[in-house]
Each structure stands twice: as structure tokens, then as C-alpha cells.
Amino acid sequence: MVTNQTKKAVVAICCALISQWALANDAITQARVLFDAGRAKDAFLLLEPIESAHAGDPVFDLVFAISAIEIGQYTRAVFALERV
């Protein structure tokens, strides 16, 4: 039998995961806007702090890699592309 406390814990975990996904999605959207405006370095700097948390997300890795290539961070770009 699932207790009420267990249900609350599951809901809390789901909320935390959804909020992290939303934050990453917002950062990716912002990075794409920056990149499209010719500000690849700003896009890279926006995504770099959250790389370890979102590495493996193909959309994140692709935007991160393209931004990294534009600013000459080729090794970082290769690692991100390998994850894609």
C-alpha cells in the first residue's frame, strides 16, 4: 500500500524534475536567441554553468556545441557533439 507520505514525496520529486527541465529549456531558448543575434560567446557562457546537469540532452548538447565552435572551444564542442 502506498502511503500518503510516499505520494507527497513522489509529487515533490516530479515537481523538482519538471522545474529543472523548464529552467534548462528556458536557458536553451535564451542561448538560441543570443546565438542568432551573433552573440555566441554569451550563449556559451549562459549554458556552460549548467552543462554537467544537462549533458546528454540532445537539444542542449547541440546548442552548446554550436556555440562552443563559434568561439573556438573545439574540444568542448566535440564532447558535446559526441553526447548527441
N, C-alpha and C positions, 0 to 999 in steps of 0.2 A: 504494500500500500504506500502510495506517495503522500508524504506529509505536506501540510501547508507550508512549512518552513522550506522544504525542498523545492516546492513550486516557486516560492519567492526567490530562492537562490538562482533557479534556472532563469526566471524573468530578469533578474539583475544582471546575470552574465550575458544574456541576449541583448539587453539594452546597452551594456558596455561595448559589446562587439559591434552593434549597429552604429553607435556613436563614433567609434574608431573608424569604421568604414566610411561614414559620412565625412569625417574630417579629412581622411585621405582623398576621397572623391573631390572634395572642395579644393584641396591643395593641388590635385592633378588638373582640375579645371582652371585654377588660377595660373598654374605653370604653363598650360597651353596658351592662355591669353597672353602671358608675358612673352613666350616664345614667338607667337605670331606677331607681336609688336616689335620684334627684333631685340628682345631682352633675354637672350638665352642664359646669360650669367645669373640674372635674377631668378629665372625659372629653376636653374640648377641649385642655387642657394636655398630656394624655398623647399625643394624636395630632398636635399641632402640630409637634413636632420631626421627625416622620417624614413630614410632608406631601409634601415635594419628592420623596422617594424612592418614595412610593406613590400620588402623584397619578395618576389615570387608572384606578385600581382602583375599580370602581363601588361595591363594598361599603364600602371605606374612605371614598370621597368622600361617600357618603350619610350615614354615621355622623358624619363630620367636619362636614358641612353642618348636620345637625340639632343637633349640639352647639353649633356656631357661632351658629345662630339663637337658641337658648335663652339665650345670654349676650350677645346684641346685636352679634355680629360679622357683620353682614349682608353686607358686601362679600365677606368670606372665604367665607361660605355660598353666595353667588351664584356665585363662581368654582368652588367645589367642585361645585355642582349642574350647572353648565354642562359639567363634565367627565363627569358621569353621563350 
